[in-house]
Amino acid sequence: MESSTIRIALRDLPAHFDRDRIGLVLEEIAAGLREERGVNAHCSADSMTIEIDVATARLSAAVAGLAAMGLLLPAP
C-alpha cells in the first residue's frame, strides 16, 4: 500500500484546536478522519508541523475531511 503525507504548520492551526495539547489535537484529527471519512490516518508532530499519513488511495477523502475540520482551505 502506498502512502501520502500531508503536512500542516502548527502556526496555521485554527483557534478551536489547543496547540498546548498537541497529543489531543492529533487524536482529534485521526478520529475525525476515521469517523467522518472512513480514512485511517497516522498523525504525528514535531515542534513545527503536524504530519498526517494516509493511504494514497484515500488521499482525496482525507483532504476533504481536513478541509471540513478547518485545517485546509478548499480549492478556489
N, CA, C, O and CB atoms as a CASP TS submission, in Angstrom:
PFRMAT TS
TARGET T0000
AUTHOR 0000-0000-0000
METHOD Language model
MODEL 1
PARENT N/A
ATOM      1  N   MET     1       0.841  -1.173   0.000  1.00  0.00           N
ATOM      2  CA  MET     1       0.000   0.000   0.000  1.00  0.00           C
ATOM      3  C   MET     1       0.889   1.240   0.000  1.00  0.00           C
ATOM      4  O   MET     1       1.786   1.380   0.831  1.00  0.00           O
ATOM      5  CB  MET     1      -0.958  -0.004   1.216  1.00  0.00           C
ATOM      6  N   GLU     2       0.626   2.123  -0.934  1.00  0.00           N
ATOM      7  CA  GLU     2       1.354   3.384  -0.989  1.00  0.00           C
ATOM      8  C   GLU     2       0.711   4.379  -0.043  1.00  0.00           C
ATOM      9  O   GLU     2      -0.504   4.382   0.154  1.00  0.00           O
ATOM     10  CB  GLU     2       1.387   3.943  -2.425  1.00  0.00           C
ATOM     11  N   SER     3       1.556   5.229   0.541  1.00  0.00           N
ATOM     12  CA  SER     3       1.016   6.234   1.451  1.00  0.00           C
ATOM     13  C   SER     3       1.477   7.624   1.032  1.00  0.00           C
ATOM     14  O   SER     3       2.491   7.795   0.356  1.00  0.00           O
ATOM     15  CB  SER     3       1.442   5.941   2.903  1.00  0.00           C
ATOM     16  N   SER     4       0.698   8.599   1.457  1.00  0.00           N
ATOM     17  CA  SER     4       0.994  10.003   1.210  1.00  0.00           C
ATOM     18  C   SER     4       0.995  10.731   2.545  1.00  0.00           C
ATOM     19  O   SER     4       0.288  10.347   3.476  1.00  0.00           O
ATOM     20  CB  SER     4      -0.036  10.638   0.224  1.00  0.00           C
ATOM     21  N   THR     5       1.790  11.774   2.626  1.00  0.00           N
ATOM     22  CA  THR     5       1.894  12.555   3.857  1.00  0.00           C
ATOM     23  C   THR     5       1.410  13.974   3.602  1.00  0.00           C
ATOM     24  O   THR     5       1.825  14.632   2.647  1.00  0.00           O
ATOM     25  CB  THR     5       3.349  12.562   4.389  1.00  0.00           C
ATOM     26  N   ILE     6       0.530  14.424   4.471  1.00  0.00           N
ATOM     27  CA  ILE     6       0.042  15.802   4.447  1.00  0.00           C
ATOM     28  C   ILE     6       0.692  16.503   5.635  1.00  0.00           C
ATOM     29  O   ILE     6       0.660  15.990   6.754  1.00  0.00           O
ATOM     30  CB  ILE     6      -1.552  15.876   4.512  1.00  0.00           C
ATOM     31  N   ARG     7       1.270  17.652   5.402  1.00  0.00           N
ATOM     32  CA  ARG     7       1.915  18.414   6.475  1.00  0.00           C
ATOM     33  C   ARG     7       1.170  19.732   6.686  1.00  0.00           C
ATOM     34  O   ARG     7       0.811  20.430   5.738  1.00  0.00           O
ATOM     35  CB  ARG     7       3.415  18.679   6.145  1.00  0.00           C
ATOM     36  N   ILE     8       0.954  20.043   7.962  1.00  0.00           N
ATOM     37  CA  ILE     8       0.274  21.289   8.332  1.00  0.00           C
ATOM     38  C   ILE     8       1.138  21.991   9.365  1.00  0.00           C
ATOM     39  O   ILE     8       1.531  21.386  10.363  1.00  0.00           O
ATOM     40  CB  ILE     8      -1.178  21.023   8.889  1.00  0.00           C
ATOM     41  N   ALA     9       1.434  23.255   9.134  1.00  0.00           N
ATOM     42  CA  ALA     9       2.222  24.030  10.095  1.00  0.00           C
ATOM     43  C   ALA     9       1.407  24.248  11.368  1.00  0.00           C
ATOM     44  O   ALA     9       0.229  24.600  11.303  1.00  0.00           O
ATOM     45  CB  ALA     9       2.657  25.393   9.485  1.00  0.00           C
ATOM     46  N   LEU    10       2.034  24.039  12.519  1.00  0.00           N
ATOM     47  CA  LEU    10       1.334  24.241  13.790  1.00  0.00           C
ATOM     48  C   LEU    10       0.813  25.667  13.915  1.00  0.00           C
ATOM     49  O   LEU    10      -0.245  25.894  14.502  1.00  0.00           O
ATOM     50  CB  LEU    10       2.259  23.919  14.965  1.00  0.00           C
ATOM     51  N   ARG    11       1.544  26.615  13.373  1.00  0.00           N
ATOM     52  CA  ARG    11       1.107  28.019  13.476  1.00  0.00           C
ATOM     53  C   ARG    11      -0.189  28.278  12.709  1.00  0.00           C
ATOM     54  O   ARG    11      -0.868  29.279  12.942  1.00  0.00           O
ATOM     55  CB  ARG    11       2.203  28.949  12.955  1.00  0.00           C
ATOM     56  N   ASP    12      -0.531  27.358  11.781  1.00  0.00           N
ATOM     57  CA  ASP    12      -1.743  27.520  10.988  1.00  0.00           C
ATOM     58  C   ASP    12      -2.951  26.800  11.566  1.00  0.00           C
ATOM     59  O   ASP    12      -4.011  26.787  10.940  1.00  0.00           O
ATOM     60  CB  ASP    12      -1.499  27.035   9.601  1.00  0.00           C
ATOM     61  N   LEU    13      -2.817  26.200  12.744  1.00  0.00           N
ATOM     62  CA  LEU    13      -3.960  25.516  13.358  1.00  0.00           C
ATOM     63  C   LEU    13      -5.057  26.527  13.683  1.00  0.00           C
ATOM     64  O   LEU    13      -4.769  27.596  14.221  1.00  0.00           O
ATOM     65  CB  LEU    13      -3.524  24.757  14.642  1.00  0.00           C
ATOM     66  N   PRO    14      -6.299  26.206  13.368  1.00  0.00           N
ATOM     67  CA  PRO    14      -7.412  27.090  13.744  1.00  0.00           C
ATOM     68  C   PRO    14      -7.511  27.204  15.274  1.00  0.00           C
ATOM     69  O   PRO    14      -7.031  26.337  16.005  1.00  0.00           O
ATOM     70  CB  PRO    14      -8.754  26.561  13.154  1.00  0.00           C
ATOM     71  N   ALA    15      -8.124  28.260  15.727  1.00  0.00           N
ATOM     72  CA  ALA    15      -8.210  28.553  17.159  1.00  0.00           C
ATOM     73  C   ALA    15      -8.911  27.471  17.963  1.00  0.00           C
ATOM     74  O   ALA    15      -8.635  27.330  19.154  1.00  0.00           O
ATOM     75  CB  ALA    15      -8.920  29.850  17.363  1.00  0.00           C
ATOM     76  N   HIS    16      -9.819  26.694  17.349  1.00  0.00           N
ATOM     77  CA  HIS    16     -10.544  25.677  18.118  1.00  0.00           C
ATOM     78  C   HIS    16      -9.680  24.457  18.449  1.00  0.00           C
ATOM     79  O   HIS    16     -10.133  23.562  19.163  1.00  0.00           O
ATOM     80  CB  HIS    16     -11.773  25.232  17.347  1.00  0.00           C
ATOM     81  N   PHE    17      -8.448  24.406  17.946  1.00  0.00           N
ATOM     82  CA  PHE    17      -7.501  23.358  18.328  1.00  0.00           C
ATOM     83  C   PHE    17      -6.531  23.931  19.360  1.00  0.00           C
ATOM     84  O   PHE    17      -5.988  25.018  19.167  1.00  0.00           O
ATOM     85  CB  PHE    17      -6.729  22.807  17.079  1.00  0.00           C
ATOM     86  N   ASP    18      -6.313  23.203  20.452  1.00  0.00           N
ATOM     87  CA  ASP    18      -5.452  23.652  21.547  1.00  0.00           C
ATOM     88  C   ASP    18      -4.002  23.274  21.255  1.00  0.00           C
ATOM     89  O   ASP    18      -3.614  22.116  21.410  1.00  0.00           O
ATOM     90  CB  ASP    18      -5.912  23.040  22.896  1.00  0.00           C
ATOM     91  N   ARG    19      -3.211  24.246  20.838  1.00  0.00           N
ATOM     92  CA  ARG    19      -1.799  23.989  20.490  1.00  0.00           C
ATOM     93  C   ARG    19      -0.985  23.506  21.669  1.00  0.00           C
ATOM     94  O   ARG    19       0.069  22.898  21.483  1.00  0.00           O
ATOM     95  CB  ARG    19      -1.164  25.239  19.930  1.00  0.00           C
ATOM     96  N   ASP    20      -1.451  23.764  22.876  1.00  0.00           N
ATOM     97  CA  ASP    20      -0.734  23.319  24.070  1.00  0.00           C
ATOM     98  C   ASP    20      -0.982  21.844  24.377  1.00  0.00           C
ATOM     99  O   ASP    20      -0.310  21.268  25.232  1.00  0.00           O
ATOM    100  CB  ASP    20      -1.140  24.165  25.263  1.00  0.00           C
ATOM    101  N   ARG    21      -1.932  21.235  23.692  1.00  0.00           N
ATOM    102  CA  ARG    21      -2.261  19.819  23.904  1.00  0.00           C
ATOM    103  C   ARG    21      -2.220  19.105  22.560  1.00  0.00           C
ATOM    104  O   ARG    21      -3.227  18.584  22.082  1.00  0.00           O
ATOM    105  CB  ARG    21      -3.667  19.654  24.580  1.00  0.00           C
ATOM    106  N   ILE    22      -1.035  19.095  21.965  1.00  0.00           N
ATOM    107  CA  ILE    22      -0.893  18.593  20.602  1.00  0.00           C
ATOM    108  C   ILE    22      -1.276  17.120  20.493  1.00  0.00           C
ATOM    109  O   ILE    22      -1.790  16.692  19.459  1.00  0.00           O
ATOM    110  CB  ILE    22       0.532  18.792  20.121  1.00  0.00           C
ATOM    111  N   GLY    23      -1.036  16.350  21.530  1.00  0.00           N
ATOM    112  CA  GLY    23      -1.448  14.937  21.508  1.00  0.00           C
ATOM    113  C   GLY    23      -2.943  14.792  21.314  1.00  0.00           C
ATOM    114  O   GLY    23      -3.398  13.924  20.568  1.00  0.00           O
ATOM    115  N   LEU    24      -3.698  15.628  21.976  1.00  0.00           N
ATOM    116  CA  LEU    24      -5.154  15.624  21.831  1.00  0.00           C
ATOM    117  C   LEU    24      -5.560  16.071  20.424  1.00  0.00           C
ATOM    118  O   LEU    24      -6.493  15.521  19.840  1.00  0.00           O
ATOM    119  CB  LEU    24      -5.802  16.539  22.888  1.00  0.00           C
ATOM    120  N   VAL    25      -4.866  17.056  19.893  1.00  0.00           N
ATOM    121  CA  VAL    25      -5.145  17.521  18.529  1.00  0.00           C
ATOM    122  C   VAL    25      -4.939  16.378  17.536  1.00  0.00           C
ATOM    123  O   VAL    25      -5.764  16.170  16.646  1.00  0.00           O
ATOM    124  CB  VAL    25      -4.237  18.728  18.160  1.00  0.00           C
ATOM    125  N   LEU    26      -3.840  15.641  17.690  1.00  0.00           N
ATOM    126  CA  LEU    26      -3.564  14.517  16.795  1.00  0.00           C
ATOM    127  C   LEU    26      -4.660  13.464  16.889  1.00  0.00           C
ATOM    128  O   LEU    26      -5.087  12.918  15.872  1.00  0.00           O
ATOM    129  CB  LEU    26      -2.204  13.893  17.124  1.00  0.00           C
ATOM    130  N   GLU    27      -5.113  13.179  18.097  1.00  0.00           N
ATOM    131  CA  GLU    27      -6.197  12.211  18.288  1.00  0.00           C
ATOM    132  C   GLU    27      -7.489  12.700  17.637  1.00  0.00           C
ATOM    133  O   GLU    27      -8.206  11.917  17.012  1.00  0.00           O
ATOM    134  CB  GLU    27      -6.428  11.952  19.787  1.00  0.00           C
ATOM    135  N   GLU    28      -7.788  13.997  17.782  1.00  0.00           N
ATOM    136  CA  GLU    28      -8.997  14.565  17.176  1.00  0.00           C
ATOM    137  C   GLU    28      -8.957  14.451  15.660  1.00  0.00           C
ATOM    138  O   GLU    28      -9.957  14.106  15.031  1.00  0.00           O
ATOM    139  CB  GLU    28      -9.162  16.030  17.585  1.00  0.00           C
ATOM    140  N   ILE    29      -7.804  14.742  15.077  1.00  0.00           N
ATOM    141  CA  ILE    29      -7.673  14.667  13.624  1.00  0.00           C
ATOM    142  C   ILE    29      -7.861  13.231  13.151  1.00  0.00           C
ATOM    143  O   ILE    29      -8.633  12.977  12.227  1.00  0.00           O
ATOM    144  CB  ILE    29      -6.301  15.206  13.173  1.00  0.00           C
ATOM    145  N   ALA    30      -7.157  12.290  13.780  1.00  0.00           N
ATOM    146  CA  ALA    30      -7.255  10.885  13.375  1.00  0.00           C
ATOM    147  C   ALA    30      -8.685  10.368  13.541  1.00  0.00           C
ATOM    148  O   ALA    30      -9.204   9.682  12.660  1.00  0.00           O
ATOM    149  CB  ALA    30      -6.282  10.019  14.196  1.00  0.00           C
ATOM    150  N   ALA    31      -9.317  10.696  14.663  1.00  0.00           N
ATOM    151  CA  ALA    31     -10.689  10.235  14.910  1.00  0.00           C
ATOM    152  C   ALA    31     -11.661  10.859  13.911  1.00  0.00           C
ATOM    153  O   ALA    31     -12.549  10.173  13.404  1.00  0.00           O
ATOM    154  CB  ALA    31     -11.121  10.574  16.349  1.00  0.00           C
ATOM    155  N   GLY    32     -11.503  12.147  13.623  1.00  0.00           N
ATOM    156  CA  GLY    32     -12.385  12.804  12.671  1.00  0.00           C
ATOM    157  C   GLY    32     -12.278  12.202  11.278  1.00  0.00           C
ATOM    158  O   GLY    32     -13.290  11.992  10.609  1.00  0.00           O
ATOM    159  N   LEU    33     -11.053  11.922  10.841  1.00  0.00           N
ATOM    160  CA  LEU    33     -10.878  11.310   9.525  1.00  0.00           C
ATOM    161  C   LEU    33     -11.472   9.906   9.484  1.00  0.00           C
ATOM    162  O   LEU    33     -12.103   9.518   8.501  1.00  0.00           O
ATOM    163  CB  LEU    33      -9.395  11.261   9.156  1.00  0.00           C
ATOM    164  N   ARG    34     -11.269   9.164  10.538  1.00  0.00           N
ATOM    165  CA  ARG    34     -11.774   7.784  10.592  1.00  0.00           C
ATOM    166  C   ARG    34     -13.298   7.757  10.643  1.00  0.00           C
ATOM    167  O   ARG    34     -13.935   7.017   9.893  1.00  0.00           O
ATOM    168  CB  ARG    34     -11.197   7.049  11.813  1.00  0.00           C
ATOM    169  N   GLU    35     -13.878   8.559  11.524  1.00  0.00           N
ATOM    170  CA  GLU    35     -15.324   8.511  11.743  1.00  0.00           C
ATOM    171  C   GLU    35     -16.125   9.217  10.648  1.00  0.00           C
ATOM    172  O   GLU    35     -17.197   8.746  10.270  1.00  0.00           O
ATOM    173  CB  GLU    35     -15.652   9.127  13.076  1.00  0.00           C
ATOM    174  N   GLU    36     -15.626  10.315  10.148  1.00  0.00           N
ATOM    175  CA  GLU    36     -16.378  11.102   9.170  1.00  0.00           C
ATOM    176  C   GLU    36     -16.096  10.715   7.720  1.00  0.00           C
ATOM    177  O   GLU    36     -16.957  10.872   6.854  1.00  0.00           O
ATOM    178  CB  GLU    36     -16.071  12.554   9.359  1.00  0.00           C
ATOM    179  N   ARG    37     -14.882  10.207   7.456  1.00  0.00           N
ATOM    180  CA  ARG    37     -14.489   9.930   6.073  1.00  0.00           C
ATOM    181  C   ARG    37     -14.031   8.504   5.825  1.00  0.00           C
ATOM    182  O   ARG    37     -13.742   8.141   4.685  1.00  0.00           O
ATOM    183  CB  ARG    37     -13.404  10.855   5.674  1.00  0.00           C
ATOM    184  N   GLY    38     -13.959   7.681   6.880  1.00  0.00           N
ATOM    185  CA  GLY    38     -13.510   6.300   6.709  1.00  0.00           C
ATOM    186  C   GLY    38     -12.043   6.186   6.336  1.00  0.00           C
ATOM    187  O   GLY    38     -11.639   5.235   5.668  1.00  0.00           O
ATOM    188  N   VAL    39     -11.250   7.152   6.766  1.00  0.00           N
ATOM    189  CA  VAL    39      -9.824   7.186   6.439  1.00  0.00           C
ATOM    190  C   VAL    39      -9.013   6.849   7.684  1.00  0.00           C
ATOM    191  O   VAL    39      -9.140   7.512   8.714  1.00  0.00           O
ATOM    192  CB  VAL    39      -9.412   8.577   5.875  1.00  0.00           C
ATOM    193  N   ASN    40      -8.186   5.824   7.586  1.00  0.00           N
ATOM    194  CA  ASN    40      -7.251   5.520   8.667  1.00  0.00           C
ATOM    195  C   ASN    40      -6.017   6.384   8.461  1.00  0.00           C
ATOM    196  O   ASN    40      -5.398   6.361   7.397  1.00  0.00           O
ATOM    197  CB  ASN    40      -6.879   3.992   8.703  1.00  0.00           C
ATOM    198  N   ALA    41      -5.668   7.143   9.487  1.00  0.00           N
ATOM    199  CA  ALA    41      -4.542   8.066   9.395  1.00  0.00           C
ATOM    200  C   ALA    41      -3.619   7.884  10.586  1.00  0.00           C
ATOM    201  O   ALA    41      -4.060   7.625  11.705  1.00  0.00           O
ATOM    202  CB  ALA    41      -5.031   9.519   9.314  1.00  0.00           C
ATOM    203  N   HIS    42      -2.336   8.026  10.319  1.00  0.00           N
ATOM    204  CA  HIS    42      -1.340   8.058  11.390  1.00  0.00           C
ATOM    205  C   HIS    42      -0.885   9.503  11.497  1.00  0.00           C
ATOM    206  O   HIS    42      -0.352  10.066  10.541  1.00  0.00           O
ATOM    207  CB  HIS    42      -0.120   7.074  11.110  1.00  0.00           C
ATOM    208  N   CYS    43      -1.096  10.102  12.663  1.00  0.00           N
ATOM    209  CA  CYS    43      -0.751  11.506  12.861  1.00  0.00           C
ATOM    210  C   CYS    43       0.410  11.618  13.831  1.00  0.00           C
ATOM    211  O   CYS    43       0.467  10.916  14.841  1.00  0.00           O
ATOM    212  CB  CYS    43      -1.965  12.304  13.376  1.00  0.00           C
ATOM    213  N   SER    44       1.329  12.508  13.511  1.00  0.00           N
ATOM    214  CA  SER    44       2.466  12.776  14.394  1.00  0.00           C
ATOM    215  C   SER    44       2.802  14.254  14.279  1.00  0.00           C
ATOM    216  O   SER    44       2.307  14.950  13.393  1.00  0.00           O
ATOM    217  CB  SER    44       3.708  11.882  14.031  1.00  0.00           C
ATOM    218  N   ALA    45       3.649  14.722  15.187  1.00  0.00           N
ATOM    219  CA  ALA    45       4.009  16.138  15.171  1.00  0.00           C
ATOM    220  C   ALA    45       5.427  16.320  15.675  1.00  0.00           C
ATOM    221  O   ALA    45       5.929  15.532  16.476  1.00  0.00           O
ATOM    222  CB  ALA    45       3.028  16.963  16.021  1.00  0.00           C
ATOM    223  N   ASP    46       6.054  17.368  15.193  1.00  0.00           N
ATOM    224  CA  ASP    46       7.302  17.825  15.772  1.00  0.00           C
ATOM    225  C   ASP    46       7.050  19.247  16.251  1.00  0.00           C
ATOM    226  O   ASP    46       5.895  19.640  16.417  1.00  0.00           O
ATOM    227  CB  ASP    46       8.500  17.749  14.741  1.00  0.00           C
ATOM    228  N   SER    47       8.077  20.009  16.473  1.00  0.00           N
ATOM    229  CA  SER    47       7.881  21.341  17.047  1.00  0.00           C
ATOM    230  C   SER    47       7.271  22.350  16.074  1.00  0.00           C
ATOM    231  O   SER    47       6.846  23.429  16.487  1.00  0.00           O
ATOM    232  CB  SER    47       9.192  21.868  17.542  1.00  0.00           C
ATOM    233  N   MET    48       7.226  22.003  14.777  1.00  0.00           N
ATOM    234  CA  MET    48       6.733  22.966  13.807  1.00  0.00           C
ATOM    235  C   MET    48       5.582  22.475  12.937  1.00  0.00           C
ATOM    236  O   MET    48       4.818  23.288  12.415  1.00  0.00           O
ATOM    237  CB  MET    48       7.840  23.378  12.941  1.00  0.00           C
ATOM    238  N   THR    49       5.444  21.161  12.771  1.00  0.00           N
ATOM    239  CA  THR    49       4.437  20.648  11.842  1.00  0.00           C
ATOM    240  C   THR    49       3.706  19.434  12.382  1.00  0.00           C
ATOM    241  O   THR    49       4.207  18.698  13.231  1.00  0.00           O
ATOM    242  CB  THR    49       5.079  20.300  10.529  1.00  0.00           C
ATOM    243  N   ILE    50       2.501  19.252  11.857  1.00  0.00           N
ATOM    244  CA  ILE    50       1.743  18.021  12.039  1.00  0.00           C
ATOM    245  C   ILE    50       1.887  17.246  10.737  1.00  0.00           C
ATOM    246  O   ILE    50       1.756  17.816   9.654  1.00  0.00           O
ATOM    247  CB  ILE    50       0.218  18.300  12.401  1.00  0.00           C
ATOM    248  N   GLU    51       2.154  15.950  10.840  1.00  0.00           N
ATOM    249  CA  GLU    51       2.212  15.089   9.667  1.00  0.00           C
ATOM    250  C   GLU    51       1.081  14.077   9.755  1.00  0.00           C
ATOM    251  O   GLU    51       0.878  13.434  10.785  1.00  0.00           O
ATOM    252  CB  GLU    51       3.592  14.376   9.556  1.00  0.00           C
ATOM    253  N   ILE    52       0.360  13.953   8.670  1.00  0.00           N
ATOM    254  CA  ILE    52      -0.771  13.035   8.603  1.00  0.00           C
ATOM    255  C   ILE    52      -0.512  12.077   7.453  1.00  0.00           C
ATOM    256  O   ILE    52      -0.527  12.474   6.288  1.00  0.00           O
ATOM    257  CB  ILE    52      -2.133  13.800   8.417  1.00  0.00           C
ATOM    258  N   ASP    53      -0.272  10.810   7.785  1.00  0.00           N
ATOM    259  CA  ASP    53      -0.003   9.781   6.773  1.00  0.00           C
ATOM    260  C   ASP    53      -1.287   9.012   6.494  1.00  0.00           C
ATOM    261  O   ASP    53      -1.945   8.517   7.409  1.00  0.00           O
ATOM    262  CB  ASP    53       1.130   8.813   7.239  1.00  0.00           C
ATOM    263  N   VAL    54      -1.627   8.922   5.213  1.00  0.00           N
ATOM    264  CA  VAL    54      -2.833   8.214   4.788  1.00  0.00           C
ATOM    265  C   VAL    54      -2.514   7.372   3.558  1.00  0.00           C
ATOM    266  O   VAL    54      -1.540   7.639   2.854  1.00  0.00           O
ATOM    267  CB  VAL    54      -3.989   9.210   4.489  1.00  0.00           C
ATOM    268  N   ALA    55      -3.330   6.362   3.302  1.00  0.00           N
ATOM    269  CA  ALA    55      -3.195   5.586   2.074  1.00  0.00           C
ATOM    270  C   ALA    55      -3.460   6.522   0.894  1.00  0.00           C
ATOM    271  O   ALA    55      -4.424   7.287   0.897  1.00  0.00           O
ATOM    272  CB  ALA    55      -4.176   4.357   2.061  1.00  0.00           C
ATOM    273  N   THR    56      -2.599   6.446  -0.100  1.00  0.00           N
ATOM    274  CA  THR    56      -2.740   7.330  -1.254  1.00  0.00           C
ATOM    275  C   THR    56      -4.118   7.187  -1.903  1.00  0.00           C
ATOM    276  O   THR    56      -4.673   8.169  -2.398  1.00  0.00           O
ATOM    277  CB  THR    56      -1.646   7.037  -2.280  1.00  0.00           C
ATOM    278  N   ALA    57      -4.664   5.993  -1.905  1.00  0.00           N
ATOM    279  CA  ALA    57      -5.991   5.772  -2.483  1.00  0.00           C
ATOM    280  C   ALA    57      -7.081   6.547  -1.735  1.00  0.00           C
ATOM    281  O   ALA    57      -8.153   6.782  -2.293  1.00  0.00           O
ATOM    282  CB  ALA    57      -6.321   4.283  -2.477  1.00  0.00           C
ATOM    283  N   ARG    58      -6.831   6.942  -0.497  1.00  0.00           N
ATOM    284  CA  ARG    58      -7.819   7.667   0.321  1.00  0.00           C
ATOM    285  C   ARG    58      -7.453   9.143   0.494  1.00  0.00           C
ATOM    286  O   ARG    58      -8.041   9.846   1.316  1.00  0.00           O
ATOM    287  CB  ARG    58      -7.949   7.007   1.696  1.00  0.00           C
ATOM    288  N   LEU    59      -6.476   9.601  -0.289  1.00  0.00           N
ATOM    289  CA  LEU    59      -5.977  10.968  -0.135  1.00  0.00           C
ATOM    290  C   LEU    59      -7.067  12.017  -0.336  1.00  0.00           C
ATOM    291  O   LEU    59      -7.153  12.961   0.449  1.00  0.00           O
ATOM    292  CB  LEU    59      -4.849  11.217  -1.112  1.00  0.00           C
ATOM    293  N   SER    60      -7.893  11.879  -1.357  1.00  0.00           N
ATOM    294  CA  SER    60      -8.921  12.901  -1.607  1.00  0.00           C
ATOM    295  C   SER    60      -9.937  12.945  -0.467  1.00  0.00           C
ATOM    296  O   SER    60     -10.403  14.025  -0.105  1.00  0.00           O
ATOM    297  CB  SER    60      -9.641  12.627  -2.942  1.00  0.00           C
ATOM    298  N   ALA    61     -10.285  11.800   0.100  1.00  0.00           N
ATOM    299  CA  ALA    61     -11.202  11.781   1.239  1.00  0.00           C
ATOM    300  C   ALA    61     -10.553  12.434   2.461  1.00  0.00           C
ATOM    301  O   ALA    61     -11.219  13.138   3.222  1.00  0.00           O
ATOM    302  CB  ALA    61     -11.626  10.333   1.567  1.00  0.00           C
ATOM    303  N   ALA    62      -9.256  12.198   2.644  1.00  0.00           N
ATOM    304  CA  ALA    62      -8.545  12.811   3.765  1.00  0.00           C
ATOM    305  C   ALA    62      -8.497  14.328   3.618  1.00  0.00           C
ATOM    306  O   ALA    62      -8.714  15.051   4.590  1.00  0.00           O
ATOM    307  CB  ALA    62      -7.124  12.248   3.870  1.00  0.00           C
ATOM    308  N   VAL    63      -8.218  14.809   2.425  1.00  0.00           N
ATOM    309  CA  VAL    63      -8.171  16.246   2.178  1.00  0.00           C
ATOM    310  C   VAL    63      -9.542  16.871   2.442  1.00  0.00           C
ATOM    311  O   VAL    63      -9.632  17.933   3.057  1.00  0.00           O
ATOM    312  CB  VAL    63      -7.714  16.535   0.731  1.00  0.00           C
ATOM    313  N   ALA    64     -10.597  16.221   1.983  1.00  0.00           N
ATOM    314  CA  ALA    64     -11.951  16.731   2.221  1.00  0.00           C
ATOM    315  C   ALA    64     -12.245  16.779   3.724  1.00  0.00           C
ATOM    316  O   ALA    64     -12.834  17.741   4.219  1.00  0.00           O
ATOM    317  CB  ALA    64     -13.002  15.849   1.495  1.00  0.00           C
ATOM    318  N   GLY    65     -11.833  15.740   4.436  1.00  0.00           N
ATOM    319  CA  GLY    65     -12.052  15.711   5.887  1.00  0.00           C
ATOM    320  C   GLY    65     -11.278  16.802   6.604  1.00  0.00           C
ATOM    321  O   GLY    65     -11.808  17.450   7.507  1.00  0.00           O
ATOM    322  N   LEU    66     -10.042  17.008   6.214  1.00  0.00           N
ATOM    323  CA  LEU    66      -9.228  18.062   6.831  1.00  0.00           C
ATOM    324  C   LEU    66      -9.808  19.441   6.529  1.00  0.00           C
ATOM    325  O   LEU    66      -9.807  20.321   7.390  1.00  0.00           O
ATOM    326  CB  LEU    66      -7.770  17.980   6.335  1.00  0.00           C
ATOM    327  N   ALA    67     -10.299  19.627   5.318  1.00  0.00           N
ATOM    328  CA  ALA    67     -10.940  20.899   4.967  1.00  0.00           C
ATOM    329  C   ALA    67     -12.190  21.123   5.827  1.00  0.00           C
ATOM    330  O   ALA    67     -12.440  22.236   6.290  1.00  0.00           O
ATOM    331  CB  ALA    67     -11.311  20.924   3.460  1.00  0.00           C
ATOM    332  N   ALA    68     -12.968  20.060   6.034  1.00  0.00           N
ATOM    333  CA  ALA    68     -14.171  20.176   6.859  1.00  0.00           C
ATOM    334  C   ALA    68     -13.840  20.523   8.302  1.00  0.00           C
ATOM    335  O   ALA    68     -14.644  21.155   8.987  1.00  0.00           O
ATOM    336  CB  ALA    68     -14.964  18.883   6.813  1.00  0.00           C
ATOM    337  N   MET    69     -12.653  20.113   8.775  1.00  0.00           N
ATOM    338  CA  MET    69     -12.211  20.446  10.130  1.00  0.00           C
ATOM    339  C   MET    69     -11.594  21.838  10.218  1.00  0.00           C
ATOM    340  O   MET    69     -11.235  22.299  11.302  1.00  0.00           O
ATOM    341  CB  MET    69     -11.210  19.418  10.613  1.00  0.00           C
ATOM    342  N   GLY    70     -11.474  22.501   9.075  1.00  0.00           N
ATOM    343  CA  GLY    70     -10.870  23.822   9.059  1.00  0.00           C
ATOM    344  C   GLY    70      -9.363  23.814   9.000  1.00  0.00           C
ATOM    345  O   GLY    70      -8.725  24.843   9.221  1.00  0.00           O
ATOM    346  N   LEU    71      -8.782  22.656   8.703  1.00  0.00           N
ATOM    347  CA  LEU    71      -7.325  22.554   8.659  1.00  0.00           C
ATOM    348  C   LEU    71      -6.735  22.867   7.292  1.00  0.00           C
ATOM    349  O   LEU    71      -5.557  23.208   7.191  1.00  0.00           O
ATOM    350  CB  LEU    71      -6.906  21.182   9.072  1.00  0.00           C
ATOM    351  N   LEU    72      -7.526  22.757   6.257  1.00  0.00           N
ATOM    352  CA  LEU    72      -7.097  23.078   4.904  1.00  0.00           C
ATOM    353  C   LEU    72      -8.141  23.976   4.268  1.00  0.00           C
ATOM    354  O   LEU    72      -9.335  23.847   4.538  1.00  0.00           O
ATOM    355  CB  LEU    72      -6.879  21.792   4.059  1.00  0.00           C
ATOM    356  N   LEU    73      -7.692  24.868   3.440  1.00  0.00           N
ATOM    357  CA  LEU    73      -8.629  25.712   2.716  1.00  0.00           C
ATOM    358  C   LEU    73      -9.094  24.951   1.472  1.00  0.00           C
ATOM    359  O   LEU    73      -8.291  24.270   0.833  1.00  0.00           O
ATOM    360  CB  LEU    73      -7.978  27.085   2.333  1.00  0.00           C
ATOM    361  N   PRO    74     -10.351  25.055   1.128  1.00  0.00           N
ATOM    362  CA  PRO    74     -10.824  24.396  -0.102  1.00  0.00           C
ATOM    363  C   PRO    74     -10.199  25.057  -1.316  1.00  0.00           C
ATOM    364  O   PRO    74      -9.827  26.230  -1.282  1.00  0.00           O
ATOM    365  CB  PRO    74     -12.369  24.448  -0.203  1.00  0.00           C
ATOM    366  N   ALA    75     -10.090  24.295  -2.378  1.00  0.00           N
ATOM    367  CA  ALA    75      -9.528  24.827  -3.628  1.00  0.00           C
ATOM    368  C   ALA    75     -10.435  25.931  -4.160  1.00  0.00           C
ATOM    369  O   ALA    75     -11.658  25.847  -4.044  1.00  0.00           O
ATOM    370  CB  ALA    75      -9.358  23.698  -4.694  1.00  0.00           C
ATOM    371  N   PRO    76      -9.833  26.968  -4.743  1.00  0.00           N
ATOM    372  CA  PRO    76     -10.653  28.077  -5.265  1.00  0.00           C
ATOM    373  C   PRO    76     -11.466  27.665  -6.471  1.00  0.00           C
ATOM    374  O   PRO    76     -12.205  28.480  -7.025  1.00  0.00           O
ATOM    375  CB  PRO    76      -9.774  29.258  -5.632  1.00  0.00           C
TER
END
